[in-house]
Amino acid sequence: MRHETLAIPDLVLFTPDIHGDERGTFAETFRADCFEAAAGAADFVQDNQSWSKPAGTVRGLHFQIAPSAQGKLVRVLQGAIRDVAVDIRVGSETYGEHVAVELSAENWRQLWIPPGFAHGFVTLEPDTAVAYKVTAHYDAKAERGLAWDDPALGIDWGIDPGEATLSRKDLSWPRLADVDTVYFRHEGSEAVSCA
Ligand SMILES: Cc1cn([C@H]2C[C@H](O)[C@@H](COP(=O)(O)OP(=O)(O)O[C@H]3O[C@@H](C)C(=O)[C@@H](O)[C@H]3O)O2)c(=O)[nH]c1=O
């Protein structure tokens, strides 16, 4: 399992080693020891999976607030996504900035998004299945979101906004500047190397 930190260093991109033979492929998709060495300890308590029919489906931008704040380890089982994490930790040098990474069934990559980020993705292919582990249970009362097309966030989703497929809920989230509650504060953290 290889890993790299991204432009916002608390985000970690993992790439499993793929073993191929005449039958197909094998990969370790999660190693607690490697994860902890790269990103710090996390207690995953729930696995989620979504399937999106049309390409151009946008889910997000989502986060849960305390006491149900979630870290998420995201990967793609089928198809491809542009996965986006927005830093919403007040006091962070990268507050309001985001990282976008392509995750696909083909590249096997996984993105670790710790608590303190809003998360969303757009599907780049029809019939895309996304799986992710989370560090806190689903808590509908703690669900919050940001407008996916907030111009201040400057996210390039790679699609014509008129062609995006979104849930009604995801069309109603506020822009970041209109959120006047501090949900997360930045507390410095440091990624260490995976053995
Ligand atoms: C997220 C979630 C949803 N649900 C239910 C609520 C609802 O009836 C249905 C669909 O929920 P949503 O519309 O929120 O699903 P979705 O838009 O796919 O939500 C997900 O989006 C991505 C971007 C994330 O980051 C996730 O954490 C999660 O928020 O599933 C659960 O039962 N458990 C869960 O953990």
PDBQT file of the ligand as one rigid body, heavy atoms in Angstrom, charges set to zero:
ROOT
HETATM    1  C1  LIG A 201     -25.155   8.724   4.443  1.00  0.00    +0.000 C 
HETATM    2  C2  LIG A 201     -26.267   7.789   4.917  1.00  0.00    +0.000 A 
HETATM    3  C3  LIG A 201     -27.534   7.876   4.352  1.00  0.00    +0.000 A 
HETATM    4  N1  LIG A 201     -28.523   7.062   4.781  1.00  0.00    +0.000 N 
HETATM    5  C4  LIG A 201     -29.856   7.160   4.157  1.00  0.00    +0.000 C 
HETATM    6  C5  LIG A 201     -30.501   8.524   4.238  1.00  0.00    +0.000 C 
HETATM    7  C6  LIG A 201     -31.282   8.604   2.950  1.00  0.00    +0.000 C 
HETATM    8  O1  LIG A 201     -32.544   7.994   3.121  1.00  0.00    +0.000 OA
HETATM    9  C7  LIG A 201     -30.502   7.764   1.971  1.00  0.00    +0.000 C 
HETATM   10  C8  LIG A 201     -29.632   8.562   1.004  1.00  0.00    +0.000 C 
HETATM   11  O2  LIG A 201     -28.847   9.446   1.794  1.00  0.00    +0.000 OA
HETATM   12  P1  LIG A 201     -28.059  10.660   1.112  1.00  0.00    +0.000 P 
HETATM   13  O3  LIG A 201     -28.931  11.305   0.104  1.00  0.00    +0.000 OA
HETATM   14  O4  LIG A 201     -27.528  11.511   2.208  1.00  0.00    +0.000 OA
HETATM   15  O5  LIG A 201     -26.890   9.885   0.373  1.00  0.00    +0.000 OA
HETATM   16  P2  LIG A 201     -25.583  10.502  -0.292  1.00  0.00    +0.000 P 
HETATM   17  O6  LIG A 201     -25.936  11.775  -0.969  1.00  0.00    +0.000 OA
HETATM   18  O7  LIG A 201     -24.927   9.468  -1.105  1.00  0.00    +0.000 OA
HETATM   19  O8  LIG A 201     -24.714  10.854   0.990  1.00  0.00    +0.000 OA
HETATM   20  C9  LIG A 201     -23.337  10.597   1.037  1.00  0.00    +0.000 C 
HETATM   21  O9  LIG A 201     -22.679  11.527   0.190  1.00  0.00    +0.000 OA
HETATM   22  C10 LIG A 201     -21.269  11.467   0.199  1.00  0.00    +0.000 C 
HETATM   23  C11 LIG A 201     -20.738  12.576  -0.682  1.00  0.00    +0.000 C 
HETATM   24  C12 LIG A 201     -20.688  11.467   1.564  1.00  0.00    +0.000 C 
HETATM   25  O10 LIG A 201     -19.668  12.082   1.853  1.00  0.00    +0.000 OA
HETATM   26  C13 LIG A 201     -21.376  10.591   2.548  1.00  0.00    +0.000 C 
HETATM   27  O11 LIG A 201     -20.886  10.804   3.859  1.00  0.00    +0.000 OA
HETATM   28  C14 LIG A 201     -22.864  10.740   2.494  1.00  0.00    +0.000 C 
HETATM   29  O12 LIG A 201     -23.203  12.019   3.006  1.00  0.00    +0.000 OA
HETATM   30  O13 LIG A 201     -29.689   6.891   2.764  1.00  0.00    +0.000 OA
HETATM   31  C15 LIG A 201     -28.310   6.108   5.758  1.00  0.00    +0.000 A 
HETATM   32  O14 LIG A 201     -29.228   5.335   6.139  1.00  0.00    +0.000 OA
HETATM   33  N2  LIG A 201     -27.063   5.993   6.296  1.00  0.00    +0.000 N 
HETATM   34  C16 LIG A 201     -26.028   6.809   5.909  1.00  0.00    +0.000 A 
HETATM   35  O15 LIG A 201     -24.881   6.660   6.428  1.00  0.00    +0.000 OA
ENDROOT
TORSDOF 0
